[in-house]
Amino acid sequence: MKIAVVGGASTYTPELVDGFATHRDRLPVDELVLLDINRERLDIVGGLARRILEKRDWPGKLTLTGARDQALDGASFVVIQLRVGGQQARLLDETLPLEFGCIGQETTGPGGFAKALRTVPVVLEIAEEVSRRAARDAWIVDFTNPVGIVMQALLDEGHRAIGLCNSAMGFQRMVARLLRVAPTEVSLEHVGLNHLTWERVARVAGEDRLPQLLSSAADEIAGEIGLPTSLIRLLRAIPSYYLRYYYCTDEVLAEQLSGRKRSRAEEVMAIERTLLEMYADPALDEKPALLMQRGGAYYSEAAAQLIASLHAGTGDVQAVDIRNDGTLPDLPDDAVVEVPARIDRAGAHVQPLAPLLPEMAGLVQQVKAYERLTVTAAVNGDRTAALHALMANPLVRTYATAQALLGALLDANHDHLPRFFRPN
């Protein structure tokens, strides 16, 4: 089995490599290929990856390359974890919207919209190459944000792909800790869209323990996700921390505009500089503790678990981003949702779930409309669809804001958006 990682020079990669080595009993990889266009950075990250694997006596072959054809030829799995424009583009996503009275965030709101416009055409181009070069029935595993929009584009085009986010695994561990049970004993009903989800059920030994948890530990949960205790009890569910942007928009915007703390992009830039210095140390042969501050907790475990289950056909249940296919009656079958699914060699298999409560369904339907309009805009370089998308985004709100913001976002991302600047 050959696994190719697109964006192999990411500072996340040692985490991913460590996960593959840890799960090698279920995931017998013959060759792991790290692909990246930044050769200098790839050599640094790849050097640490090699030392980690050698320390673990990993028997496979590690290849570092900037050649896409070499990386994708014969691959059984292609993991996509790229960031078009790098951290500088992320900084723009988090700061430019503030000038228009909108929240700055890299996956939701206008920042996530800009990231999707940059990212979707690149991922689709890679996916076409996968279909030509990779092994028959190869899987694309997408970690690239915004996962929901990227996956909508991939599945609309008929690619064999599954999207993955680590947040469900984080919530599983939080619930397990609060209930004082092992994470493997907890089964969550994780429902919604990527970065727009709720935990509606938390089963332990077949019993839903969520009502007990909301009664006894709502304050602690609220502290971890940054939302009011009263809201969590009102919803009778645990919302994703990303829902803070929707439920507490004014407070978040005021906090961002205050300038009291650095943007997350600036924090990550500083962490990445330090990480790369550490990775370059030839004596380092394990992922450093600082990597946890980079974000992406449980990233390696989620990725290795999904790929291992697709390879071995184990039939375990994982939260993934896939076609709805009747899971949530609030959305059409071809809408990409983030829900629990049984994973085997044929892919992810979903079961029908209860409808979302009206206050959840309304938000999900609006954001899904925004996502689909964004895909159309990104694929076609369609400014009209792009304006419609921003108008549909709950974090933009008005036509005047959407119109002014669209022009600013397109101009600021000019070099990454050639489809929007084609001559008439």
N, C-alpha and C positions, 0 to 999 in steps of 0.2 A: 504494500500500500504506500502511495505517495501522497503527501499533504503539502500543498503550496500555500504560503502565507503572503498575501498581497499587502504591502505596507510593512514588510518585515523589519524595517529599521525603527519601528515605533518603540518607545520606551516600555510599552506594555509587553513586548515580545518575550522577555525573560520569564514573565509570569505565565505566558502561554506555553512556552517550552517546558517549564517546570511541570505544568499540568500534564502535558503529553508524556513526560518521563514518569510521573507518578502513576498514571493510569495505563502503563504499557502492558499490563496483564490483559486488559480488555481492548487495548488499542495498539496492535503490533505494527508500528510504522517502519517501513523499510527505508524511506527517504523523506526528509523534511527539508523543504526549500523555502528560504527567505528571499523574497523579491522586493527590491526597492530601487527607486531612481537616484537616491542619495547614497553613493558608494562609500563615502567617508564614514557617514553615520552607520551604514549597514555593517561595515567592518568592525566598528566598535560594539554595536549591539550583538552582531553575530559572533564576535569573539567571546563575549560573556555566555551566549547561548551554547557555544561549543564546550566551554569549560564546565557549565552546569551539566551538560549531557555526559561528558567524560567522567565527571565525579560520580554520576549515577550509573556508570557502566552501561549506558544506553547503547544497544547494538546497531542502531540504524546509521544512515549516512546523512550528514548535514551539508546542504549546499547553499551558498550565498551567491546571488546573481542579480544583475540589473536587466537581464534579458527575459522578457515576458514569455517568449515561446519556450525557452528552456524550462522555465518554472512551471508552465501549464501543461506541457506535453505529458500525457499519460497520467495526470493527477487524478486521484480518486475523490479528493476533497480540496476545495479552494476556499480558504478563509480570507475574507476581505475586511481589512481594518485600516483603511486609508483616511487621510485628512487632506482634501484638496485645498491648497493655499496655506497649509500649516497653521501654527499657533497665531501668526499675524492675522490671518483671516478670521480666526476665532475671536481675537481681540476686537476686530471690527464688528463682528456679529454681536458682541456683548456691549459695545459702546455707541455705535451709530444710532440704533433705535432710541436711545435715551434722548437724543437731540429732538426727537419727534414725540416725546412724551410716552414712549412705549418701553416695556421691559426689554432689557438686553440679556439674551440667553442663547446658548449655542444650538439647542435642539427644539425649543418651543418659541412661539411668537415670531416676529420678523427676522430675528437672528437665525432661527432654525430654517426659516424659509430661504434665506440667502444661502445657507449651507446646502440645502437640498438642491437649489439651482446649480451650484457648483459641482455637486457630487453625483447626481443621478446620471448625467450623460457619461461620465467617466466609468461608473460602475456598469452601466449597460454595455459600454464598449468592451470592458473586461469580460463580461458575461458572454458576449458573442464570441470572443476568443476562446473562452472555456468550452463552448459548444463545439468549436472546431477542433480543438487540440487535446482536451482532457479525455480521460477514460470514458468509456460508455457508461451512462447512468451516473456520471460524476455529480457530486453535490456542491453547490455554492452555499457556504455558511457566512451570513452577513452580520458583522458587528458594527459596520459603519453607520454612524448617525447622520441624519435622523432615520433610525432603523425602519420605522413604520412606512415612511415615504419611499425610502430606497426599496424596501420589499414590495410595496405596491407597484413600483415601476418594474421590478424584476418579474413578478408574477403576471402582471398585465402583458408582458412580452413573452410569456410562456417558458421562462427559465426554471430549471430544477433547483430551487433555492429555499432555504429556511433562515429566518432571522432570529437573532438571539440577543437578549438583554440580561444583565446580571442582577437586575433589581429584584426579580421574583425570588432568587436564591437568597438575597440579603434579607428579604422579609421572612422567608422560611426560617432562617437562623434567629432572627429577632423573636419570632413567635415561639420557637422552640426554647429559647433562653428564658422567656417570660413564663412559659408553662413548665419549665424544668424537665424537658424531655429531649431526646436526641432529635436532631434535624430530620433524620430519615423517618421519624415517626409522624411528622407533620405533613399533611396534604392540604394545600391552599387552593381555593377557587379564586384564581388570579385572573381578572377579567377587564377588558377594555381595549385601548390602543396603546402602542408603545409610548411610554412616558405619560400615560393617561389611564391609569389602572386603579382598581380597588381590590382589596382582599375581602371577599364576601363571606367566605367560609374557611375555618381552620379545623380540619378534622384530625383527631388523634384516636386511633383504634376505632374508627368509624363514627365517633361522636364529634359534633360541631362544638368546639370549645371557644369560639369567637365571642359569643355573648358573655361568657364568664370573663374573658380577657378584657373586653371593653368595660366591664364593671369594675374589675380589680386593678387594671394597669393602664387605663386611658391616659393618665397624666404622663407616664413614662413613654408611652407610644407617641403622644403629642410632642414631647420634647425631642424625640429622635427624628420626627418627620417635619417639624417646624410648623405645625398647625394647631389651632386651639382644641383643647380637650372637648369643649362643648360641641364643636363641629364634628369630631369623630363620633361622639355619642349620637348626634343627630343623624348622621349618615348610616349608623349601625354597620360600619365597615371601616377598614383601614385604607385610607387613600395613599397613593404614591406621593412621595415628597415633591414631585414635579407639579402636583395639583396645587401646591402653594401659589404658583404663578397665576392660577385661575381663581382660587378661592380668596386669596389675599393680595390681589393685584395692586391696590393702592399702597399698601404697606411695603410690598417688595419694591415698587417703583420709587417710593420715597427713600427707602434705604439705599438703593442704587444711585439715586441722584445726589444723595448727601455727600458722597465721596469719602465716607468714614472708613471704608476698607477697599483694598485692591479688588479688581475684577478677578474672577476665577481664571481667566486666561493669563493674567499677569502672574498669579500664583503658580499656575502650571508651568509657565515658561521658566520661572526660577527653579522649580523642582526638577524640570527636565535638564536644565544646565548642570545641576549637581549630579543627577543620575548618570548623565553621559560621562562626566568626569569619573564617577565611581566605576562605571562599566569599563572604562578604558584601563583600569588597574588590572594587570595580568594576574594578580594574586586573588582577585575576586572570583569565586566559583559558585556563588549562590545568589538568588535574588535578594537585594538589600531591603531592609525594613522600610526605608524611605519610599519604596515603590507603592506601599499601601496608601500614602498620601497623594499619589498621582490620581487616585480614583480607580474604579473598576474592580472593587473587591469581589472575589469569587469568579472573576473573569475566566481564569484558567480552568477552574473546576466546571463551570457551565459549558465552556467550549469542548473540553475533553469528554465530558459526560454525553453531550449531544452527539459528537462525532463517533464515540464508542458505541452508542446505542444504534445509530444509523448503520454502522459497520456490522455489529454483532446481532442486530435485530432483537434486542432484549425486551422490547415492549414496555419499558418503564415510562412513567408520565413526567413530562417536563413542560414548563411554560415557554412557548415559542411564538414567533410572529409568522402567521400563515393565513391562507384563505379562510374566510369565515365558514363557508359551506354549512350553514344552518346552525352553527354553534350559538350565536347570539341572534335571536329573532328580530332585533332592532336594526340590523344591518343586512345589506344584500350579500349573497353568497360569495361574490368576488371581492368583497372588501377585506383588506388585510387587518387582522385583529391579533391581540396578544392574549392567549388563553392556554390552559393546560391541554396537552395532547399526548397520546400514546405514540412512542417513537419506535419504529422498526426499520427494516431495510427498505421498505417501500416509502417511508417518509413519516409524516405526522398525521395522526388520525384523531379527529375531534368528535366529541359527543355533544348533543344539544344541551344547552344550559338555560336556566330561567331568564326571562327578560330582565334587562336593567331597569332599575327604578326610574321614573320619569326624569328626575333631576340629573341622573347620570346619563340616561339615553339621549337627552337633548344636547348635552355637551359633546358626547361622543359623536353624534350625527353631524354636528356643526364642524368639529375638528376633522372628521373623515371627509366632509365636503371640501374643506381647505386642503387636505392632503391630496385628494384626487385632482383638484385644480392645479396644485403645485407640480404634480407629475406632468400634466399636460403642458404647463408653461416651460418646465425644464427640458422636456424632450423636444419640443418644437421651437423653443425660443420665442414663445408667444406672449407678447406684452399684455394683451387683453386678458388672457387667462391668468397671467401673473397678478394683474390688478384685481381680478375677481377673487383670486386666492387670498390676497391680503385683506380684502373686504370681508371674506368669510372667516378669517382668523379672529377668534374671540379676544386676542390680546392687542389687536389693532383698532377695532371699533368703528372708525368713521371713514367715509369715502375720501374726505379731504386729506386725512392722515395717510391713508393707503396710497393715494396718488402721489403725494410729495415723497413719501418714504420709498416707494418703488423706484422713482428716478434716482434717488440718492444711493440706494442699494445696488442698482445696476451699474451706475457710474463707478462706485467704489470697488466693484468686483469685475470691472471691465475685462481684465486680462484672463479671467477664468470663465467668462460667459460669451464665447464667440458667437453662439447661436442667436443672441440677442442684438448683435451688432453687425449682422450681415448686410451688405449693400442691397438696396431695393432693386 
